[in-house]
Amino acid sequence: MDLYQDETQADDPTLVGENCHIVAESDEGPRGSSLMSLDQRDSYKNVILLCRNHHKIIDAQEGKYTVQYLLDMKSVH
């Protein structure tokens, strides 16, 4: 899925990606079991840009999409 929609003759371009946390904002969220502080959880290092569909999939399938998996994915991109 695209994270960016090009401009049209009538409209400006738009970003359709979502900022997603690799380690959840709270301990109760997906991949939330971490020693990271709340400030660290909102840092650039802990955020990845995803489309809405993949954001849902990644948060629902924590066993497959581990913190390390997501960090590696971010590094490749």
C-alpha positions in Angstrom: 0.0 0.0 0.0 1.1 3.5 -0.7 1.9 5.9 2.2 1.5 9.0 0.1 -1.1 10.0 -2.4 0.0 12.2 -5.3 -1.6 15.5 -6.0 -4.5 15.8 -8.5 -5.6 18.7 -10.6 -7.9 19.7 -7.8 -6.1 18.7 -4.7 -2.8 18.8 -2.9 -0.8 15.6 -2.2 -1.6 13.9 1.1 0.2 11.6 3.5 -1.9 8.5 4.2 0.6 6.7 6.4 0.3 6.5 10.2 3.0 7.0 12.8 3.2 3.7 14.7 5.0 2.8 17.9 7.4 -0.1 17.7 7.3 -0.5 21.5 3.8 0.6 22.6 3.1 3.9 24.3 2.0 2.0 27.4 3.0 -1.3 29.1 -0.5 -2.7 28.1 -0.1 -2.0 24.4 1.4 -4.2 21.6 5.0 -5.0 22.4 4.6 -2.8 25.5 6.7 -4.9 27.9 9.9 -2.9 27.9 12.2 -0.9 30.1 11.9 2.1 27.7 10.8 5.3 29.4 7.6 7.1 28.2 9.8 9.8 26.6 11.8 7.1 24.7 8.6 5.5 23.5 7.7 8.7 21.7 11.1 9.2 20.1 11.9 8.9 16.4 13.8 5.6 17.1 10.6 4.0 18.3 8.3 5.1 15.5 7.7 3.6 12.1 5.5 4.8 9.3 2.9 2.3 8.1 -0.4 2.2 6.2 -3.5 1.8 8.3 -4.0 -1.9 7.3 -0.4 -2.9 8.2 -0.6 -0.9 11.4 -3.6 -3.1 12.4 -1.9 -6.4 11.3 1.4 -5.6 13.1 -0.4 -4.7 16.3 -2.6 -7.8 16.2 0.2 -10.2 15.4 2.8 -9.4 18.1 4.3 -12.9 17.9 5.4 -12.4 14.3 6.0 -8.7 14.4 8.4 -8.4 17.4 10.3 -5.3 18.4 13.5 -6.6 16.7 11.6 -7.5 13.5 10.1 -4.0 13.3 13.5 -2.3 14.0 15.1 -4.4 11.3 12.3 -3.5 8.9 12.7 0.2 9.7 16.4 -0.1 9.2 16.0 -1.7 5.7 13.7 1.1 4.6 
